[in-house]
Amino acid sequence: MVTAFLNADEIQRVEAIVKDITKLRVDYAICESQLETLDKEYESKIAMLENTILEQNKLLNKTTKERPAKLVKPMVAPKCEESNAFPKLMMKEKYAKVDEGESDKIETFKASAFRLNKTTSIYDGRNGAKIDSWEQGLSFTSDRRTKEKIKITGYFVNKIWTKPSQEMWVDAQDASKR
């Protein structure tokens, strides 16, 4: 009797497993059919999109081929007259005096980045007054210099280049090219 009771439990367990497997097979078949339906829908949508792309490309090629090329006549500058009708422009006296000395001659070069070698003063002109003090290691850009000064055309704040709001110069000995 005990063996029959043990076998009955085992038979019920096997029957439960068979029921679960049967249910899983049915669910699998349903999922497979739904996937085939979705697959067909997406294939048709992809085909429609490909056709649309082809049509758009044809239209684009057609419109670019139909446009006539514009004829551009080269511009020719008229000959300059021997005598200039405008008077010779003169530099203002306050600026002319600054450029007289050889050490104050402004040299222009390709814009470069510079870094301060030490904490230094910033001036509002080549021979101007001190307006600020910058710490060592600060980077700036310039494309003009004299023998003694470098003009600051921009500086970096949090790695972002900023144009100065006023004229700024630094001693050339305090900066080195990066």
JOFENNOR-V671785 format. One record per residue. N is the residue number from 0. D_LAST is the distance of its C-alpha to the last C-alpha in Angstrom with 2 decimals. Layout:
N|D_LAST / N|D_LAST
This chain:
0|97.44 / 1|94.23 / 2|92.98 / 3|93.67 / 4|91.71 / 5|88.72 / 6|88.91 / 7|89.07 / 8|85.76 / 9|84.17 / 10|85.61 / 11|84.31 / 12|80.81 / 13|80.85 / 14|82.17 / 15|79.34 / 16|76.77 / 17|78.46 / 18|78.37 / 19|74.62 / 20|73.94 / 21|76.06 / 22|74.21 / 23|70.81 / 24|72.05 / 25|73.12 / 26|69.79 / 27|67.97 / 28|70.12 / 29|69.40 / 30|65.62 / 31|65.80 / 32|67.73 / 33|65.30 / 34|62.36 / 35|64.12 / 36|64.70 / 37|61.06 / 38|59.99 / 39|62.24 / 40|60.96 / 41|57.30 / 42|58.15 / 43|59.84 / 44|56.92 / 45|54.46 / 46|56.77 / 47|56.94 / 48|53.16 / 49|52.81 / 50|55.43 / 51|53.64 / 52|50.36 / 53|52.28 / 54|53.98 / 55|50.76 / 56|49.17 / 57|52.31 / 58|52.19 / 59|48.54 / 60|49.24 / 61|52.37 / 62|50.73 / 63|47.91 / 64|50.49 / 65|52.82 / 66|50.41 / 67|50.90 / 68|47.94 / 69|47.32 / 70|47.98 / 71|45.31 / 72|46.26 / 73|43.50 / 74|42.93 / 75|43.67 / 76|42.63 / 77|45.61 / 78|45.81 / 79|44.60 / 80|47.33 / 81|47.43 / 82|47.53 / 83|45.06 / 84|46.98 / 85|44.19 / 86|43.83 / 87|40.80 / 88|38.17 / 89|37.28 / 90|34.33 / 91|35.34 / 92|36.11 / 93|33.71 / 94|30.72 / 95|32.26 / 96|32.46 / 97|28.76 / 98|27.88 / 99|30.49 / 100|28.52 / 101|26.22 / 102|23.56 / 103|23.65 / 104|23.25 / 105|20.67 / 106|18.43 / 107|17.33 / 108|14.57 / 109|13.19 / 110|11.43 / 111|7.63 / 112|5.60 / 113|5.18 / 114|6.40 / 115|9.82 / 116|10.94 / 117|14.44 / 118|16.81 / 119|17.27 / 120|19.51 / 121|18.99 / 122|21.41 / 123|23.39 / 124|23.22 / 125|22.17 / 126|25.16 / 127|25.75 / 128|26.62 / 129|24.56 / 130|24.41 / 131|22.25 / 132|20.33 / 133|17.08 / 134|16.30 / 135|13.67 / 136|10.78 / 137|11.28 / 138|8.67 / 139|9.69 / 140|9.75 / 141|11.41 / 142|13.35 / 143|15.42 / 144|15.51 / 145|18.23 / 146|18.42 / 147|18.27 / 148|16.69 / 149|13.96 / 150|15.50 / 151|14.28 / 152|15.24 / 153|14.41 / 154|13.27 / 155|13.42 / 156|16.69 / 157|17.49 / 158|14.83 / 159|16.54 / 160|15.20 / 161|17.63 / 162|18.66 / 163|19.74 / 164|23.52 / 165|23.55 / 166|21.76 / 167|19.05 / 168|17.47 / 169|15.60 / 170|15.98 / 171|13.46 / 172|14.05 / 173|12.97 / 174|9.32 / 175|6.38 / 176|3.82 / 177|0.00
